[in-house]
């Protein structure tokens, strides 16, 4: 374990300071509310006999007796289990493991509630994808329903994928008086190499591979229980939870169904009991997660080349904990954070290769030594973050932690800060007369990072396929896919477009994508300016564009400009999108209220209205009214 933490990088220190300062009033109100909830305590001890009887009626006699005594911990389990999705199927057996481990500690655990878990891989390019981003906020609300019975001294959050972990985090923040333990399931073993999978996808897009060929390749890639092995949002989630000390050290990328995975789940339960007030070392979420944790998550995301979805999710997650972060925080941290990982789509390796090369313990060692993350952060492990240079081992069936490797075991996958893959994190804000967005360039070759070309506008992603097949895109082109923001249609991911644009790039054309939708963790070699805010439906300038306009996307300088005469640009009206077909079918009509409430991408694209920010604004208004 590291004996001391080096001095922080000046930029990391400055970003942390300004988050703390800009969030001061909001955070103070959040902490005050969490402290008040803590004082009110767990209601289990105050429930009437009838209430309490309902709370443990289904328990066995041993658990009932423990709950009656009121002097032991009761853990609430929130799970995203379903048996359709590979990442969450392993969670089926976790509750029984957790309950048994809690009993062995003289405590109890109850399954407090399940939350929905949808897969973007299944819904990609389909109407169901338009519910995907909003499912994050549904998950937060479903978690709140499960924990609202107030029977619990701590909560264990079981989830893995895209919107699930951010939704669980948001709820954990609003129940911040409870200790929180995030318990992952792990990635599936490696399947078809990513390079081969990408090759067959592009061949299919060109009509040179059959659907049977494509299905066989996809089935060999996604082939067993566990998280998909490419480095998308799901695996970025796991890395960030560990960077914030919400996981046990080294638990993120252990395969499901192994002895080590089960041992880690048992230990997570035991540690969750220790972290409760009855357990003697009370570690509530709200005292653990502050601006330092959020900065650590951003730096970890940038160093690893993680998902751009988290430029939305982390804003919403931080807000739930009373903290305000901006896209400039990401950009400034990216400028000083070296790229230390190359996992598909940033390279050809998968997450299992990263784990074998040294994994999280090595990544922590490098980032701590460089002063790029806060090592003094309290963690669920019962230590500060410097202990996370260790990794778990089984010794005669007992779980122990030992120091991880001091050197990368595969420099094609994982490197140190003195020999990075790139000097920066490869994520930046783009800004200009088309609005503000983000772009991830860690997988984009330098010669493709500046594109100036005529645009082709699409208002439905399915129309791009037809234009490609007709040969209309065989040229330098920037595809603009607009009316894809949260207010328009829930801000779907647009990965269906990636193979077509990739083929055009391979043919030698300069190609880019500009959209108010999402591209997320699998963003690849084609430059994509995404999350453009304000969105077209919200008066955003993307609605001013006309087919054939020249647009310049410069990822190096961070600019996004329509090369249109300034007077003409000012006089242009806004196109009104035809959106009715987005709003009905597959349950989309149930989410009309969400679309109406959705905040801008830069504000996290959530529906909760800003939490303490709104309360503070109302207080400020009341003060001004009284002064008047």
C-alpha positions as CSV (number, residue, x, y, z in Angstrom):
1,X,0.0,0.0,0.0
2,X,1.3,3.5,-0.8
3,X,2.7,5.2,2.2
4,X,1.7,8.7,1.1
5,X,-0.1,10.5,-1.8
6,X,2.0,12.7,-4.0
7,X,1.0,16.3,-4.5
8,X,-2.0,16.8,-6.8
9,X,-1.5,17.9,-10.4
10,X,-2.3,21.7,-10.4
11,X,-5.1,21.4,-13.0
12,X,-6.7,18.5,-11.0
13,X,-6.4,20.6,-7.9
14,X,-7.9,23.7,-9.6
15,X,-10.8,21.8,-11.2
16,X,-11.6,20.2,-7.8
17,X,-11.5,23.6,-6.1
18,X,-13.8,25.3,-8.6
19,X,-16.4,22.4,-8.5
20,X,-16.3,22.8,-4.7
21,X,-16.7,26.6,-4.9
22,X,-19.4,26.7,-7.6
23,X,-21.3,24.0,-5.7
24,X,-20.9,25.4,-2.2
25,X,-24.5,26.4,-1.4
26,X,-26.0,23.5,-3.3
27,X,-23.7,20.9,-1.6
28,X,-24.4,22.5,1.8
29,X,-28.1,22.1,1.4
30,X,-27.6,18.5,0.2
31,X,-25.4,17.6,3.2
32,X,-27.9,19.2,5.6
33,X,-30.7,17.1,4.2
34,X,-28.7,13.9,4.4
35,X,-27.6,14.7,8.0
36,X,-31.2,15.4,8.9
37,X,-32.3,12.0,7.4
38,X,-29.6,10.3,9.4
39,X,-30.8,11.9,12.6
40,X,-34.3,10.6,11.9
41,X,-32.8,7.2,11.7
42,X,-34.0,3.9,10.3
43,X,-37.7,3.7,11.0
44,X,-37.6,0.0,11.6
45,X,-37.2,0.7,15.3
46,X,-40.2,3.1,15.3
47,X,-42.7,1.2,13.2
48,X,-45.9,0.0,14.8
49,X,-46.1,-3.8,15.3
50,X,-48.4,-4.1,12.3
51,X,-46.0,-2.1,10.1
52,X,-43.0,-4.1,11.2
53,X,-44.8,-7.4,10.8
54,X,-45.5,-6.5,7.2
55,X,-41.7,-5.7,6.8
56,X,-40.5,-9.1,7.8
57,X,-43.5,-11.4,7.2
58,X,-41.8,-13.3,4.4
59,X,-38.5,-13.8,6.3
60,X,-37.5,-17.1,7.9
61,X,-37.5,-17.3,11.7
62,X,-33.8,-16.6,12.1
63,X,-34.1,-13.3,10.1
64,X,-37.3,-12.4,11.9
65,X,-35.7,-12.8,15.3
66,X,-32.7,-10.6,14.2
67,X,-35.0,-7.9,12.9
68,X,-37.0,-7.9,16.1
69,X,-33.9,-7.3,18.2
70,X,-33.1,-4.1,16.3
71,X,-29.4,-4.2,17.2
72,X,-28.0,-5.7,14.0
73,X,-27.7,-4.4,10.5
74,X,-30.3,-5.0,7.9
75,X,-29.1,-4.6,4.3
76,X,-31.4,-3.6,1.4
77,X,-30.6,-5.3,-1.9
78,X,-31.5,-3.4,-5.1
79,X,-30.9,-5.5,-8.2
80,X,-31.1,-5.1,-12.0
81,X,-31.3,-8.8,-12.5
82,X,-33.1,-10.2,-15.6
83,X,-32.2,-13.4,-17.4
84,X,-32.5,-12.0,-20.9
85,X,-29.4,-9.7,-20.7
86,X,-26.0,-11.3,-20.4
87,X,-24.6,-8.6,-18.1
88,X,-27.3,-9.0,-15.5
89,X,-28.2,-12.7,-15.7
90,X,-25.4,-13.6,-13.3
91,X,-27.0,-11.5,-10.6
92,X,-29.8,-14.1,-10.2
93,X,-27.8,-15.9,-7.5
94,X,-26.4,-12.9,-5.7
95,X,-29.3,-12.2,-3.3
96,X,-29.0,-15.7,-1.7
97,X,-25.2,-15.3,-1.4
98,X,-25.7,-11.9,0.2
99,X,-28.3,-13.1,2.6
100,X,-26.1,-16.0,3.7
101,X,-23.1,-13.8,4.2
102,X,-25.2,-11.3,6.2
103,X,-26.5,-14.1,8.5
104,X,-22.9,-15.2,9.1
105,X,-22.2,-11.7,10.4
106,X,-25.2,-11.8,12.7
107,X,-27.2,-9.5,10.4
108,X,-29.9,-9.7,7.7
109,X,-30.4,-8.8,4.1
110,X,-33.7,-8.3,2.3
111,X,-34.4,-8.0,-1.4
112,X,-35.7,-4.4,-1.4
113,X,-36.6,-4.1,-5.0
114,X,-35.7,-4.8,-8.6
115,X,-35.1,-2.1,-11.3
116,X,-35.4,-2.3,-15.0
117,X,-32.4,-3.0,-17.1
118,X,-32.5,-2.6,-20.9
119,X,-29.7,-3.3,-23.3
120,X,-28.6,-0.8,-25.9
121,X,-27.1,-3.6,-27.9
122,X,-30.6,-5.2,-28.3
123,X,-32.4,-1.9,-29.0
124,X,-29.7,-0.2,-31.2
125,X,-31.4,1.4,-34.2
126,X,-34.8,0.3,-32.9
127,X,-37.7,2.3,-31.4
128,X,-36.9,0.9,-27.9
129,X,-33.6,2.8,-27.9
130,X,-35.6,6.0,-27.5
131,X,-36.5,4.9,-23.9
132,X,-32.9,4.1,-23.1
133,X,-31.6,7.3,-21.6
134,X,-34.8,7.9,-19.7
135,X,-34.5,4.5,-18.2
136,X,-31.7,5.9,-16.1
137,X,-34.1,8.2,-14.2
138,X,-36.7,5.4,-14.0
139,X,-34.1,3.2,-12.4
140,X,-33.4,6.0,-9.8
141,X,-37.1,6.3,-9.0
142,X,-37.6,2.5,-8.8
143,X,-34.6,2.3,-6.4
144,X,-36.2,5.0,-4.3
145,X,-39.4,3.0,-4.1
146,X,-37.5,0.0,-3.0
147,X,-35.7,1.9,-0.3
148,X,-38.6,4.0,0.8
149,X,-39.8,1.4,3.3
150,X,-36.8,2.6,5.4
151,X,-36.1,-0.8,6.9
152,X,-32.4,-0.7,6.0
153,X,-29.1,0.3,7.5
154,X,-27.2,0.1,4.2
155,X,-27.9,-0.8,0.6
156,X,-26.2,-3.0,-1.9
157,X,-26.6,-2.0,-5.5
158,X,-26.4,-4.8,-8.1
159,X,-26.1,-3.5,-11.6
160,X,-23.7,-3.3,-14.5
161,X,-24.7,-1.7,-17.8
162,X,-25.2,1.6,-19.5
163,X,-28.0,3.5,-17.7
164,X,-28.3,1.1,-14.8
165,X,-25.3,2.1,-12.7
166,X,-25.8,5.9,-13.1
167,X,-29.5,5.4,-12.1
168,X,-28.5,3.4,-9.1
169,X,-25.9,6.1,-8.2
170,X,-28.4,8.9,-8.4
171,X,-30.7,7.0,-6.0
172,X,-27.8,6.2,-3.7
173,X,-27.1,9.9,-3.5
174,X,-30.6,10.8,-2.6
175,X,-30.5,8.1,0.1
176,X,-27.0,9.4,1.0
177,X,-27.5,8.8,4.7
178,X,-27.2,5.1,4.0
179,X,-23.8,3.4,3.4
180,X,-23.7,2.1,-0.2
181,X,-21.9,-0.8,-1.7
182,X,-21.9,-1.3,-5.5
183,X,-21.6,-5.0,-6.4
184,X,-20.7,-5.9,-10.1
185,X,-21.2,-9.1,-12.0
186,X,-18.1,-9.0,-14.2
187,X,-17.4,-9.4,-18.0
188,X,-18.0,-12.5,-20.1
189,X,-14.9,-14.3,-21.2
190,X,-13.3,-13.2,-24.5
191,X,-14.9,-14.2,-27.7
192,X,-14.4,-13.3,-31.4
193,X,-11.6,-10.7,-31.7
194,X,-13.0,-7.1,-32.0
195,X,-11.1,-6.4,-35.2
196,X,-12.7,-9.4,-36.9
197,X,-16.2,-8.4,-35.6
198,X,-15.7,-4.8,-37.0
199,X,-14.5,-6.2,-40.3
200,X,-17.6,-8.4,-40.8
201,X,-19.9,-5.5,-39.8
202,X,-18.4,-3.3,-42.5
203,X,-18.6,-6.1,-45.1
204,X,-22.3,-6.6,-44.3
205,X,-22.9,-2.8,-44.7
206,X,-21.3,-3.1,-48.2
207,X,-23.4,-6.1,-49.1
208,X,-20.3,-8.4,-49.1
209,X,-21.3,-10.6,-46.2
210,X,-24.6,-12.3,-45.5
211,X,-26.9,-11.8,-42.6
212,X,-26.0,-15.3,-41.5
213,X,-22.3,-14.3,-41.5
214,X,-23.1,-11.3,-39.5
215,X,-25.2,-13.1,-36.9
216,X,-22.5,-15.8,-36.5
217,X,-19.9,-13.1,-35.9
218,X,-22.1,-11.3,-33.4
219,X,-22.9,-14.5,-31.6
220,X,-19.3,-15.4,-31.2
221,X,-18.6,-11.9,-29.8
222,X,-21.5,-11.9,-27.3
223,X,-21.6,-15.5,-26.3
224,X,-22.1,-16.0,-22.6
225,X,-23.2,-14.5,-19.3
226,X,-21.4,-11.3,-18.3
227,X,-20.8,-7.8,-19.6
228,X,-19.8,-7.2,-23.2
229,X,-16.1,-7.2,-23.4
230,X,-15.5,-4.0,-25.4
231,X,-14.8,-0.8,-23.5
232,X,-18.2,0.9,-23.7
233,X,-20.5,2.5,-21.1
234,X,-21.0,-0.7,-19.1
235,X,-17.3,-1.3,-18.4
236,X,-16.7,2.4,-18.0
237,X,-19.4,2.3,-15.2
238,X,-17.4,-0.3,-13.4
239,X,-14.1,1.5,-13.7
240,X,-15.7,4.7,-12.4
241,X,-17.3,3.0,-9.4
242,X,-13.9,1.7,-8.4
243,X,-12.3,5.1,-9.0
244,X,-14.8,6.6,-6.5
245,X,-14.2,3.9,-3.9
246,X,-17.7,2.4,-4.2
247,X,-16.4,-1.0,-5.3
248,X,-14.0,-3.3,-3.4
249,X,-10.5,-3.0,-4.9
250,X,-10.1,-5.1,-8.0
251,X,-13.6,-6.3,-8.2
252,X,-14.7,-4.6,-11.5
253,X,-13.5,-7.1,-14.1
254,X,-13.6,-10.5,-12.5
255,X,-15.6,-12.9,-14.7
256,X,-19.0,-14.2,-13.4
257,X,-19.4,-17.8,-12.3
258,X,-15.9,-18.0,-10.8
259,X,-14.9,-18.7,-7.2
260,X,-13.3,-15.3,-7.0
261,X,-16.5,-13.6,-8.1
262,X,-18.5,-15.3,-5.4
263,X,-15.9,-14.6,-2.7
264,X,-16.0,-10.9,-3.7
265,X,-19.7,-10.8,-3.4
266,X,-19.6,-12.4,0.1
267,X,-16.9,-9.9,1.2
268,X,-18.9,-7.0,-0.2
269,X,-21.8,-8.0,2.1
270,X,-19.5,-8.4,5.1
271,X,-18.0,-5.0,4.5
272,X,-21.4,-3.4,4.0
273,X,-22.4,-4.7,7.4
274,X,-19.2,-3.2,8.9
275,X,-19.9,0.1,7.3
276,X,-23.3,0.5,9.0
277,X,-23.9,2.2,12.4
278,X,-24.7,-1.2,14.0
279,X,-21.5,-2.5,12.4
280,X,-19.4,0.1,14.2
281,X,-17.8,2.0,11.2
282,X,-20.6,4.2,9.8
283,X,-19.6,5.2,6.2
284,X,-22.6,6.9,4.6
285,X,-22.6,7.7,0.9
286,X,-22.9,11.5,1.5
287,X,-19.7,11.6,3.5
288,X,-17.8,9.5,1.1
289,X,-18.8,11.0,-2.3
290,X,-17.9,14.6,-2.8
291,X,-16.1,16.7,-5.5
292,X,-12.9,14.6,-5.1
293,X,-14.8,11.4,-6.0
294,X,-16.4,13.0,-9.1
295,X,-13.0,14.3,-10.3
296,X,-11.5,10.8,-9.8
297,X,-14.3,9.4,-11.9
298,X,-13.7,11.9,-14.7
299,X,-9.9,11.3,-14.7
300,X,-10.3,7.5,-14.7
301,X,-12.8,7.9,-17.6
302,X,-10.3,10.0,-19.5
303,X,-7.2,7.9,-18.8
304,X,-9.0,4.8,-20.0
305,X,-10.7,6.2,-23.1
306,X,-14.1,5.6,-21.7
307,X,-17.6,6.3,-22.8
308,X,-18.8,9.7,-23.9
309,X,-22.2,8.8,-22.3
310,X,-20.7,9.9,-19.1
311,X,-20.5,13.5,-20.2
312,X,-24.2,13.2,-19.6
313,X,-24.4,10.7,-16.8
314,X,-21.7,12.2,-14.5
315,X,-23.3,15.6,-14.7
316,X,-26.6,14.1,-13.5
317,X,-24.9,11.9,-11.0
318,X,-23.0,14.8,-9.5
319,X,-26.1,16.9,-9.3
320,X,-27.8,14.2,-7.2
321,X,-25.0,14.6,-4.7
322,X,-25.3,18.4,-4.6
323,X,-22.4,19.1,-7.0
324,X,-22.3,21.0,-10.3
325,X,-19.9,20.0,-13.0
326,X,-19.5,21.3,-16.5
327,X,-18.2,20.1,-19.8
328,X,-15.2,22.4,-19.3
329,X,-14.2,20.4,-16.3
330,X,-14.0,17.3,-18.6
331,X,-12.0,19.3,-21.2
332,X,-9.5,20.8,-18.7
333,X,-8.9,17.4,-17.0
334,X,-8.5,15.7,-20.4
335,X,-5.7,18.1,-21.3
336,X,-3.6,16.8,-18.4
337,X,-4.7,13.2,-18.2
338,X,-2.6,10.8,-20.4
339,X,-4.3,8.0,-22.3
340,X,-3.2,4.8,-20.5
341,X,-5.5,2.1,-22.0
342,X,-6.2,0.8,-25.5
343,X,-9.3,-1.4,-25.3
344,X,-11.7,-1.7,-28.2
345,X,-12.9,0.6,-29.8
346,X,-9.6,2.5,-28.9
347,X,-7.6,-0.7,-29.7
348,X,-8.1,-4.3,-30.5
349,X,-7.9,-5.7,-27.0
350,X,-10.9,-6.4,-24.8
351,X,-11.5,-5.7,-21.1
352,X,-10.2,-9.2,-20.1
353,X,-6.9,-8.3,-21.7
354,X,-6.8,-5.1,-19.6
355,X,-7.4,-7.1,-16.5
356,X,-4.6,-9.5,-17.3
357,X,-2.2,-6.7,-18.1
358,X,-2.4,-5.3,-14.6
359,X,-6.0,-4.0,-14.5
360,X,-7.3,-1.5,-12.0
361,X,-4.5,-1.9,-9.4
362,X,-1.9,-0.8,-12.0
363,X,-4.1,2.1,-13.3
364,X,-4.6,3.3,-9.7
365,X,-0.8,3.1,-9.0
366,X,0.0,5.2,-12.0
367,X,-2.7,7.8,-11.5
368,X,-1.9,8.1,-7.8
369,X,1.8,8.5,-8.4
370,X,1.2,11.2,-11.0
371,X,-1.1,13.2,-8.6
372,X,-3.9,12.9,-11.0
373,X,-6.5,11.5,-8.6
374,X,-7.3,12.1,-4.9
375,X,-5.9,9.3,-2.8
376,X,-7.4,10.6,0.5
377,X,-10.9,9.7,-0.5
378,X,-12.7,7.4,2.0
379,X,-13.9,4.1,0.5
380,X,-16.3,1.2,1.1
381,X,-13.2,-0.9,1.7
382,X,-12.7,0.9,5.0
383,X,-9.5,2.6,3.9
384,X,-8.7,5.6,1.7
385,X,-8.1,5.1,-2.0
386,X,-4.4,4.4,-1.8
387,X,-5.3,0.8,-0.8
388,X,-6.7,0.3,-4.4
389,X,-3.2,-0.4,-5.7
390,X,-4.0,-3.9,-4.3
391,X,-5.8,-6.7,-6.0
392,X,-7.7,-9.7,-4.6
393,X,-6.4,-13.3,-4.3
394,X,-7.7,-16.5,-2.9
395,X,-5.4,-18.2,-0.4
396,X,-6.8,-21.6,0.7
397,X,-10.3,-20.3,-0.1
398,X,-9.9,-17.1,1.9
399,X,-10.0,-13.7,0.2
400,X,-6.9,-11.5,0.7
401,X,-5.5,-8.4,-1.0
402,X,-1.9,-8.1,-2.2
403,X,-0.1,-5.3,-4.1
404,X,-0.7,-5.4,-7.8
405,X,2.0,-5.3,-10.5
406,X,4.4,-2.4,-10.5
407,X,4.7,-2.7,-14.3
408,X,2.3,-3.3,-17.1
409,X,2.3,-6.9,-18.3
410,X,1.2,-5.9,-21.8
411,X,2.2,-2.4,-23.1
412,X,-0.1,-2.8,-26.1
413,X,-3.0,-2.6,-23.8
414,X,-2.0,-0.7,-20.6
415,X,0.8,1.8,-20.1
416,X,2.2,4.1,-17.4
417,X,2.1,7.9,-17.3
418,X,5.7,8.1,-18.6
419,X,4.9,6.2,-21.8
420,X,1.2,6.8,-22.6
421,X,-0.6,6.0,-25.8
422,X,-1.4,9.8,-26.0
423,X,-0.6,12.8,-23.8
424,X,-4.2,13.7,-23.3
425,X,-7.5,11.9,-22.5
426,X,-8.9,12.5,-26.0
427,X,-12.1,14.1,-25.0
428,X,-13.0,17.7,-25.7
429,X,-15.8,20.2,-26.0
430,X,-16.6,21.6,-29.4
431,X,-18.2,25.0,-29.6
432,X,-19.3,27.4,-32.3
433,X,-22.3,28.7,-34.2
434,X,-23.9,25.2,-34.2
435,X,-23.9,25.0,-30.4
436,X,-21.9,23.0,-27.9
437,X,-21.1,19.3,-27.9
438,X,-18.4,16.8,-27.0
439,X,-16.1,14.7,-29.2
440,X,-14.0,11.7,-28.3
441,X,-10.9,11.4,-30.5
442,X,-9.0,8.7,-28.7
443,X,-9.8,6.2,-31.6
444,X,-9.7,8.9,-34.4
445,X,-6.5,9.1,-36.3
446,X,-5.0,12.6,-36.4
447,X,-5.6,13.0,-40.1
448,X,-9.3,12.6,-39.6
449,X,-9.8,15.0,-36.8
450,X,-10.4,18.1,-38.9
451,X,-13.2,17.7,-41.5
452,X,-14.7,20.5,-43.7
453,X,-17.3,19.3,-46.1
454,X,-20.8,19.8,-47.4
455,X,-23.4,18.4,-45.1
456,X,-26.2,15.9,-45.7
457,X,-29.1,16.3,-43.3
458,X,-31.1,13.4,-41.8
459,X,-33.9,13.7,-39.4
460,X,-34.2,9.9,-38.9
461,X,-31.2,7.7,-38.6
462,X,-32.8,5.0,-40.8
463,X,-32.6,7.4,-43.8
464,X,-28.8,7.4,-43.8
465,X,-28.7,3.7,-44.8
466,X,-30.8,4.4,-47.9
467,X,-28.6,7.3,-48.9
468,X,-25.5,5.2,-48.4
469,X,-26.9,2.3,-50.5
470,X,-27.9,4.8,-53.3
471,X,-24.3,6.1,-53.5
472,X,-25.4,9.6,-52.4
473,X,-22.7,9.7,-49.7
474,X,-19.7,8.7,-51.9
475,X,-17.9,12.0,-51.3
476,X,-16.5,14.1,-48.5
477,X,-19.5,14.6,-46.3
478,X,-20.6,15.5,-42.8
479,X,-23.7,13.7,-41.9
480,X,-26.0,15.8,-39.7
481,X,-28.6,13.8,-37.8
482,X,-30.8,16.2,-35.9
483,X,-34.0,16.0,-33.8
484,X,-32.3,13.3,-31.8
485,X,-32.1,15.1,-28.5
486,X,-33.8,14.2,-25.2
487,X,-36.8,16.5,-25.8
488,X,-37.3,15.2,-29.3
489,X,-37.1,11.5,-28.9
490,X,-35.2,10.6,-25.8
491,X,-31.7,11.0,-27.3
492,X,-31.0,7.5,-28.7
493,X,-27.6,6.1,-29.5
494,X,-26.8,6.1,-33.2
495,X,-24.4,3.2,-33.6
496,X,-26.4,1.9,-36.5
497,X,-24.6,4.6,-38.5
498,X,-21.1,3.6,-37.6
499,X,-20.5,0.8,-40.2
500,X,-21.7,3.0,-43.1
501,X,-19.6,6.0,-42.1
502,X,-16.6,3.8,-41.5
503,X,-16.9,2.3,-45.0
504,X,-16.9,5.8,-46.5
505,X,-13.8,6.8,-44.5
506,X,-12.1,3.6,-45.7
507,X,-12.9,4.6,-49.2
508,X,-10.8,7.7,-48.7
509,X,-13.4,10.3,-48.0
510,X,-13.3,12.8,-45.2
511,X,-16.3,11.9,-43.1
512,X,-17.8,13.1,-39.8
513,X,-21.1,13.0,-37.8
514,X,-22.7,15.9,-36.1
515,X,-25.8,15.2,-34.0
516,X,-27.8,16.2,-30.9
517,X,-28.1,12.4,-30.2
518,X,-25.6,10.1,-28.7
519,X,-22.8,7.7,-29.9
520,X,-21.5,6.6,-26.5
521,X,-18.8,4.2,-25.4
522,X,-18.4,2.4,-28.7
523,X,-17.5,5.6,-30.5
524,X,-14.8,4.7,-33.0
525,X,-12.6,5.9,-35.9
526,X,-15.1,8.4,-37.4
527,X,-15.1,11.8,-35.7
528,X,-18.5,12.4,-34.1
529,X,-19.6,15.7,-32.5
530,X,-22.4,14.5,-30.3
531,X,-24.8,15.8,-27.6
532,X,-25.0,19.1,-29.4
533,X,-26.8,21.5,-27.1
534,X,-29.2,23.1,-27.3
535,X,-30.9,20.4,-29.4
536,X,-32.7,21.2,-32.6
537,X,-36.1,20.9,-31.0
538,X,-35.1,23.3,-28.2
539,X,-34.2,26.2,-30.6
540,X,-30.8,24.8,-31.3
541,X,-28.9,26.1,-34.4
542,X,-28.8,22.6,-35.9
543,X,-32.3,23.4,-37.0
544,X,-31.0,26.3,-39.1
545,X,-28.9,24.0,-41.4
546,X,-29.8,23.3,-45.0
547,X,-28.5,20.4,-47.2
548,X,-25.2,21.4,-48.9
549,X,-24.1,23.9,-46.2
550,X,-20.4,23.7,-45.5
551,X,-19.6,22.8,-42.0
552,X,-16.1,22.6,-40.4
553,X,-15.5,20.3,-37.5
554,X,-12.1,20.8,-35.9
555,X,-11.5,18.4,-33.0
556,X,-8.0,19.8,-32.5
557,X,-9.1,23.4,-31.8
558,X,-12.6,22.4,-30.4
559,X,-14.6,24.3,-33.0
560,X,-17.8,23.5,-34.8
561,X,-18.9,26.0,-37.4
562,X,-21.4,26.4,-40.2
563,X,-19.5,28.3,-42.9
564,X,-22.5,30.4,-43.7
565,X,-22.6,34.2,-44.1
566,X,-23.3,35.7,-40.7
567,X,-26.2,37.9,-41.9
568,X,-27.8,35.0,-43.7
569,X,-27.3,32.8,-40.7
570,X,-29.0,35.3,-38.4
571,X,-31.9,35.6,-40.8
572,X,-32.5,31.9,-41.2
573,X,-35.5,30.3,-39.6
574,X,-35.6,27.1,-37.6
575,X,-36.8,23.9,-39.2
576,X,-39.6,22.2,-37.4
577,X,-39.1,18.5,-37.1
578,X,-41.7,15.9,-37.8
579,X,-41.6,13.9,-34.6
580,X,-45.0,12.3,-34.2
581,X,-43.7,8.9,-35.4
582,X,-41.2,8.9,-32.5
583,X,-43.8,9.3,-29.8
584,X,-46.0,6.3,-30.1
585,X,-45.4,2.5,-30.0
586,X,-43.3,0.2,-27.8
587,X,-44.3,2.3,-24.8
588,X,-42.9,5.6,-26.0
589,X,-46.2,7.3,-25.4
590,X,-45.7,6.6,-21.7
591,X,-42.6,8.9,-21.7
592,X,-44.2,12.0,-23.0
593,X,-43.8,13.7,-19.6
594,X,-40.1,12.8,-19.6
595,X,-39.5,14.4,-23.0
596,X,-41.3,17.5,-21.8
597,X,-39.2,17.7,-18.6
598,X,-35.8,16.7,-20.0
599,X,-33.0,19.1,-19.4
600,X,-30.3,19.9,-21.9
601,X,-27.4,17.5,-22.6
602,X,-24.9,19.7,-20.9
603,X,-27.1,19.7,-17.8
604,X,-27.2,15.9,-17.8
605,X,-30.4,15.3,-19.9
606,X,-32.3,14.3,-16.7
607,X,-35.9,14.9,-15.7
608,X,-35.4,15.8,-12.0
609,X,-35.1,19.5,-12.4
610,X,-31.7,20.1,-10.8
611,X,-32.3,18.9,-7.2
612,X,-30.9,21.5,-4.8
613,X,-30.2,24.0,-7.6
614,X,-34.0,24.6,-8.0
615,X,-34.5,24.9,-4.3
616,X,-31.7,27.4,-4.0
617,X,-33.1,29.4,-6.9
618,X,-36.5,29.5,-5.2
619,X,-34.9,30.6,-2.0
620,X,-33.0,33.3,-3.8
621,X,-36.2,34.5,-5.5
622,X,-38.0,34.6,-2.1
623,X,-35.1,36.7,-0.6
624,X,-35.3,39.1,-3.6
625,X,-39.0,39.4,-3.3
626,X,-38.7,40.2,0.4
627,X,-36.0,42.8,-0.3
628,X,-38.3,44.4,-2.9
